[in-house]
Amino acid sequence: MTATNSRISDEQAADELELAGDQLSALSDAIEIIASTVANSVVAIKIERPGPTPAPGFDTRSRVGSVGSGVVASTSGLIVTAAHVVDRAEQVIVTTPNGDDLNAKLVGRNESVDLAILQVDASDLTPITPSAIPQRPGQLVLVIGRPPVAGYVVTNGIVSAVDRPTRTFSGMAVNGLIQTTAAVEPGVSGGALADSRGALLGIITSATDSIRAISFAVPIEQVLETINTLAPADAGTGVLFPRD
């Protein structure tokens, strides 16, 4: 190879590297923008549930705490989360994206699809937009949750299968789920599965062991149906997902 050809090859490689870097930077910026936008509609959930029955001679029953995430469904304070997150909860505290701690009331839940609806007294929350994109294998997705001690967290992956069965962390059998390769850490259950436009594709329900790196989400169609069924008729005009 001549010196001229070598120089052209080096210059071409540098140009290709710069182009690839620009493309990756654009993708990185897009993911960051989508994640931060979706996170404005994702809340942290802290609950307390009854602990083990006290031993003889002890009058006080302990309380056990756990955490999860939820997604804002209306400006009037409706929150969607996974039903197992609030299972047997005696107290539910929702922490909004701006850091406010609010007492939440359980409006209803459907354990067969692992979804629950909460109500908080707030009028300044940002509802998420439901996805209009059909779920399909190979689709790029983001998981956004808000564990109470970590701010919001983001992972990414693809839809690896649809209409899949699994069991939640509490052992509940759930069918018709979206299966993804996005990792789900403790405290993210009940959070958002978002599509490439930042719209809600599903609600995170569970994950398998880290070796297989598979997680599951309840699809948006089931989320909409659950809201229409469980949300009170007087929930207000802020309800994002209108009833049929």
N, C-alpha and C positions, 0 to 999 in steps of 0.2 A: 504494500500500500504506500502511495506517495504521501509526501508531507501535506500536499493540498487536500487529497482525499481524506487523510486523517483529521485535518482541521475541520473539513466540512462535516465529517461524521461526529466529531466532538461538539460542533456547534449545533447540529441537528439533535444530538442527545440532550444538550442543555435546553434547547427549545422545547423538546418533548417533556423533559422533567419539569420545566416551568409551567407548561400547559397542564400536566397532571396535578401539579401542586395547586394551581388555580382551581381546578375542578374539585379536588378534595377539600380545599378551603371553602368553596361555595357550598358543598354538601355539609361540611361541619357547621357553617354559619346557619344553614337552613334548619338543621337538627336543633341547634341551640335556640333559634327563634321559636320553632314549633314547641319545644319542650317548655320554655319559659311562659309561652302563651297558655298552653294547656294547664300548667302548674297554677295559674291564677284561678282555675276552677276546681282544684284538688285540695281537699282539707285533710287534716290529721284527726284521728279518732282515738280517744283514750276511754277505756271502760273499766269498771270494777264489777266483779261477779263474786258470788259466794264462794268461800274457800271450803276446805274439808270440814266435816262435822267435828266439833271440838271433842277432845278426850274427856272422859268422866272427871268431874271436878272442875272443869273450865266452862264458864258460862258464855264467854264471848266467841262467836264464830269469826274466823279471819276472813279477809277479803283479798281476792287475787286480781291483779291488774293485767291488762293486755292492751295491745295497740293495733291500729289498722289505718286505712285511708278511706276517703269517700269522694264522690264527685258531685259538684253543685248542679242541681237540675232546674232550679228556678231562682229568680231574684227574690222570691218571697221566703226563701230559707229551706226548701226541700233538698235533701241530700240522699244520693243513692250510694249504697255500700253493699258488701257481701254479708249475707245473713249470718254466717258463722262468726263474723267479726263482733257482732253484738249479741251472740248467743248467751242467754242467762244473765244479761247485763242488769245490774241494779242501778248503775249510774253511767251515763254516756256524756262525755265532754268532747265537743268539736272545736278544734283550733283552726281558725280561718287563715288564709294566706297572709293576712296582715298581722297575725299574731293574737287575735282576740280569742279568748276561751269562752265558749257558749254551752250552756246546758242544752242537751238534745232530747227530744221525745221520740220514742219509737212509734211511727205511724202505722207500720205493718211490715210483714215480711212473708216471703214465699220460699220456704226451705227447699222445695223441689227444684228450684233454679238457683238457689243460694243468693237471693237478693233481698235487701231490706231498704225501707224508706224511713229517713229521719226528718224531723222538723226542728229548726232552730229559729230563734227570734232575731232575724236579720233581714235587712232590705237592701243591702249594698253588695251582695255577693254576685259573682260573674258566672252565669250558667255556661256550660259547654255546649257546643253545637253537635247534634247527632250526625254521624256519617251517612252519606248517601251512596257510598262506594260498596258494592257487594264484596263480602269476604271471599278471598281466593288464595290458594297456595302460592307462595312466592311473593306475596304482597309485603312491602316494607311497613313495619309498625314500631311504635314507641310505647314503652310502659312508663307511666309517671305516677309515683306515689308520694306520700308525705308522712313518713314515720315521724312521730312527735319529737324525737331527739335529733333529727338529721336534716331538717328542712326538706326540700323536695329532692327526690332521687329519680334518675332516668336510666333506663336500659333500652337497647334496641335489638331488633331481630326481624324475622319474617314470619308470616303465617305459614305453618308447615302442614296444617290439615284443618278441615272444618267438620262440623257435626260429629264431634268426638265426645266420648264419655270419660269421666274420671271421678275421683272422690276428693272432697275438700279435706283440709287439715283436720277437721272434726269427724271425718269418716263418712260424710254425707255423699250419696251417689247422685251425680248430676250428669245430664245428657245434653247433646246438641251444642257443644262448646267449640270455641275457636282455640286451636292449638298453635302455640308460637314457640320460637326459639329464644325469646327474650327472657332474661333472668328475672326472678322475682324474689326479693329478700323479705325477711320478716317485717311486718308493718306496712307492706305495700298491698296486701289483699284488700279489695274494695276500691282500689285506685283505677286509673284510666288506661285503657288500651286505645291508643290514638292512631289514626291513619296518617298518610303522608301530607295531608292538608291540615292536620291538627284537630280533626273532628273525632268524636267518640265512636270507636268501633265496638267497644265492649267494656265490661267491668271485670277486673281481675278477680278470679276466685281461688286459684291454687297453683302450686308448682310441684314438680316431682323432684327427685334428688338432683344434685348439681352435676352428677356425671352425665345424665341424659339431657340436662339443660332444657327441659320442656316446661312451659307454663300454659295455663288455660284461662279463658275469659268467657263470660256470658255475652252472647252477641247482642248488638244494639236493638234488634227486633224484639228480643225477649225483655230487654230493659224498658223499652217503650211500653210494651204490654203490661209490665208490672207496675209502672208508674200510673198508667191509665186505670189499672184495677185498684191499686192501693191508695193513691193520693186522694185526699178529700176533695169533694166537688167544689168546696169553697176555698181551695188552695190559692186562688187569686189569679190575676192575669199574668203574673210573672212566670207561670208554669211554662217551661221551655218546650216540653213535648206535649202538644195539644191532644185532647181526647178525640176519638172518632165521633 
